[in-house]
């Protein structure tokens, strides 16, 4: 169980709270049970170390307030919009018999022992957190799903997860799915039928023959166009030969 050192604070104005933050402290409040709400302050460094740990909001913490230890559960953390630093925390007192609704993260273990995943299957996580109703003194840190032996097509439902005593999911009346071991999704372009391939080959051959015919026709036409030019040249040559005789 994690622990935090806290000091009682008597801040009454926003300026006093800002001064507290500038001094490296995080204001917090402890509420719940029959006792009055208690305003405290915490070391920002210690708070950040705990927040960076996994599942901070579902871990019970031992809070030492001026020498008195009480068990609390972090319920909400406020952050500065610019610096993303924690600026306030709400703690709920752990009171025996009290009920609470809380989201608990799901942890998957033994991935390497799943035959389905070994054969290329994919772990499809439907719910990364499950909302539970439980006693404050019996809050689980996480829900563990063992993937050992699971094949492709297996659905992991809430009934297959071991829950502590007096802990129940808030969703009742159906055995909802938490995750599945799905088949791999690999896209393969379909092969063209043999008929289409043969048709494409025939079209290519026809295109080649058409191109060859067009080339031959163009050559013939070009030869035909040149023939008149040759005849015209002969007539002009005859005229040139007759011209001197006429002058005489």
C-alpha positions in Angstrom: 0.0 0.0 0.0 1.3 3.4 -1.0 1.6 6.2 1.6 1.5 10.0 1.6 2.5 12.6 4.1 -0.2 15.3 4.5 -0.5 18.5 6.6 -3.6 20.2 7.8 -4.2 23.5 5.9 -6.3 26.5 6.9 -6.4 28.3 3.6 -9.5 30.5 3.2 -8.8 32.5 0.0 -7.7 31.8 -3.5 -4.5 33.8 -2.9 -3.5 31.6 0.0 -4.1 28.5 -2.1 -2.0 29.9 -4.9 0.8 30.7 -2.4 0.6 27.1 -1.2 1.0 25.8 -4.8 3.9 28.1 -5.4 5.6 26.5 -2.4 5.5 23.1 -4.0 2.3 21.9 -2.3 -0.9 20.4 -3.7 -4.1 21.2 -1.8 -6.5 18.3 -1.2 -9.6 17.4 0.7 -10.6 14.3 2.6 -14.3 13.5 2.8 -16.7 10.6 3.5 -17.9 8.8 6.6 -19.3 10.5 9.6 -16.4 12.8 10.1 -16.2 16.4 8.7 -14.3 17.2 5.5 -10.7 17.8 6.2 -8.5 20.2 4.2 -4.9 19.1 3.8 -1.8 19.8 1.6 0.6 17.3 0.1 4.1 17.4 -1.4 3.7 17.9 -5.2 6.8 15.7 -5.8 5.3 12.8 -3.8 1.9 13.2 -5.5 3.4 13.2 -9.0 5.4 10.0 -8.2 2.2 8.2 -7.2 0.2 9.6 -10.2 2.8 8.3 -12.6 2.3 4.8 -11.2 -0.3 2.5 -12.8 -3.9 2.6 -11.5 -3.5 5.6 -9.2 -7.2 6.2 -8.9 -8.0 2.6 -7.9 -5.3 2.2 -5.3 -5.9 2.6 -1.6 -3.5 5.0 0.0 -2.4 5.3 3.6 -2.6 9.1 4.3 -0.6 10.3 7.3 -2.1 13.6 8.6 0.0 15.0 11.4 0.8 11.6 12.7 -2.7 10.0 12.3 -2.9 7.4 9.6 -6.1 6.9 7.6 -6.9 4.9 4.5 -8.2 6.8 1.6 -9.0 6.3 -2.1 -8.2 9.0 -4.7 -11.4 10.0 -6.4 -10.4 12.9 -8.6 -7.3 14.8 -9.6 -7.5 18.3 -11.1 -4.7 19.5 -13.4 -3.5 22.9 -14.6 -4.6 23.4 -18.2 -1.3 24.9 -19.2 1.4 23.1 -17.2 -0.6 19.8 -16.7 0.6 19.8 -13.1 -1.7 18.5 -10.4 -3.4 21.3 -8.5 -6.0 19.5 -6.4 -7.0 16.0 -5.2 -10.1 14.6 -3.6 -9.7 11.7 -1.3 -12.5 9.4 0.0 -12.2 7.9 3.5 -12.3 4.1 3.6 -15.2 3.3 5.9 -16.1 -0.3 6.6 -19.4 -1.3 5.0 -19.7 1.7 2.7 -20.3 1.0 -1.0 -18.6 2.7 -3.9 -18.9 2.6 -7.7 -15.5 2.7 -9.3 -13.8 1.9 -12.7 -11.1 -0.8 -12.3 -8.6 -1.4 -15.1 -8.3 -4.8 -16.8 -4.8 -6.4 -17.1 -4.1 -9.2 -19.5 -1.4 -11.8 -18.7 0.3 -14.8 -20.4 -0.1 -13.5 -23.9 2.8 -15.7 -25.0 0.9 -18.8 -23.7 -2.1 -18.3 -25.9 -2.1 -20.7 -28.9 -4.5 -18.3 -30.8 -2.1 -15.4 -30.5 0.8 -17.5 -31.4 -0.9 -18.4 -34.7 -1.3 -14.8 -35.6 -4.6 -14.0 -33.7 -5.3 -10.6 -32.4 -6.3 -9.6 -28.9 -9.4 -7.4 -29.4 -9.9 -5.5 -26.1 -13.6 -4.4 -25.8 -13.3 -2.9 -22.3 -10.1 -1.6 -20.8 -11.9 -0.7 -17.6 -14.9 -2.3 -15.9 -17.2 -0.3 -13.6 -17.7 -2.2 -10.3 -19.8 -1.7 -7.2 -17.9 -2.8 -4.1 -17.2 -2.1 -0.5 -14.6 0.7 0.1 -12.4 -1.6 2.1 -12.4 -4.3 -0.7 -11.6 -2.3 -3.8 -9.5 -4.4 -6.3 -6.5 -2.7 -7.9 -7.1 -4.4 -11.2 -9.0 -7.2 -12.9 -6.7 -9.9 -14.2 -7.5 -11.9 -17.4 -5.3 -15.0 -18.0 -4.9 -15.7 -21.7 -3.2 -19.1 -21.2 -4.6 -21.7 -23.5 -7.0 -19.4 -25.4 -7.6 -20.2 -29.0 -8.8 -17.9 -31.9 -12.5 -17.2 -31.6 -12.6 -17.2 -27.8 -14.7 -14.6 -26.1 -13.6 -13.5 -22.6 -16.7 -12.5 -20.6 -17.0 -10.9 -17.2 -18.1 -14.2 -15.7 -14.7 -15.7 -16.5 -12.9 -13.0 -14.4 -12.5 -13.7 -10.7 -13.9 -10.9 -8.6 -13.4 -10.3 -4.8 -16.2 -11.0 -2.4 -19.1 -8.5 -2.5 -17.7 -7.0 -5.7 -20.1 -6.9 -8.6 -20.2 -5.2 -12.0 -22.7 -2.4 -12.3 -24.0 -3.9 -15.6 -26.4 -6.7 -14.5 -28.6 -9.0 -16.5 -26.0 -10.0 -19.1 -22.6 -11.6 -19.3 -20.9 -8.9 -21.3 -17.7 -9.4 -23.3 -14.4 -7.9 -22.1 -12.1 -9.1 -24.9 -11.9 -11.6 -27.7 -9.1 -13.5 -29.5 -9.9 -12.6 -33.1 -8.6 -14.1 -36.3 -5.9 -12.1 -38.2 -7.2 -9.7 -40.8 -4.9 -9.9 -43.9 -6.2 -8.5 -47.1 -5.3 -10.5 -50.3 -6.2 -9.2 -53.7 -8.4 -11.8 -55.5 -6.9 -13.5 -58.6 -8.5 -12.8 -62.0 -10.4 -15.6 -63.5 -8.8 -17.5 -66.4 -11.5 -16.2 -68.8 -10.7 -12.6 -68.1 -7.0 -13.2 -68.5 -7.5 -14.9 -71.9 -9.8 -12.0 -73.0 -7.2 -9.5 -72.1 -4.6 -11.4 -74.1 -6.9 -11.5 -77.1 -7.5 -7.8 -76.8 -3.8 -7.1 -76.7 -3.2 -9.2 -79.9 -6.0 -7.4 -81.7 -4.5 -4.1 -80.7 -1.1 -5.1 -82.1 -2.6 -6.3 -85.4 -4.6 -3.0 -85.7 -1.5 -1.0 -85.1 0.5 -3.0 -87.8 -2.3 -2.5 -90.3 -2.5 1.2 -89.6 1.3 1.5 -90.2 1.1 -0.3 -93.6 -1.8 1.8 -94.7 0.0 5.0 -93.8 3.0 3.9 -95.7 1.0 3.1 -98.8 -0.8 6.4 -98.6 2.5 8.2 -98.3 3.8 6.4 -101.4 0.6 7.3 -103.3 1.0 10.9 -102.5 4.5 11.0 -103.8 3.6 9.5 -107.2 1.9 12.7 -108.5 4.9 14.7 -107.5 7.1 12.5 -109.8 4.8 12.9 -112.8 4.6 16.6 -112.3 8.3 16.8 -112.3 8.5 15.0 -115.6 6.0 17.4 -117.3 7.9 20.4 -116.1 11.1 18.8 -117.5 9.5 18.4 -120.9 8.4 22.0 -120.9 11.9 23.2 -120.1 13.3 21.2 -123.1 10.7 22.6 -125.5 11.2 26.3 -124.5 14.3 27.1 -126.6 12.7 25.7 -129.8 9.8 28.1 -129.5 12.1 31.1 -129.0 13.7 30.3 -132.4 
